[in-house]
């Protein structure tokens, strides 16, 4: 399973149709730990992930007006 924290709903739809990514759309956050905790809680709440599952979280930021993916974190769901 692939998951991605998408910066926009349009990006999330494109990822799902192109790559089979299970997206979690959330508003912006400046704290990557908070973002990861929120994403994992959402995946658990939707029954997509459970304790012991590996999850790859990708997040990005706007740099110079252009959105880029600049964080990739692998987490084992606690």
Secondary structure, 3 states (H helix, E strand, C coil): CEEEEECCHHHHHHHHHHHCEEEEECCCCCCHHHHHHHHHHHHHHCCCCCCCCEEEEEEEEEECCEEEEEEEEEEECC
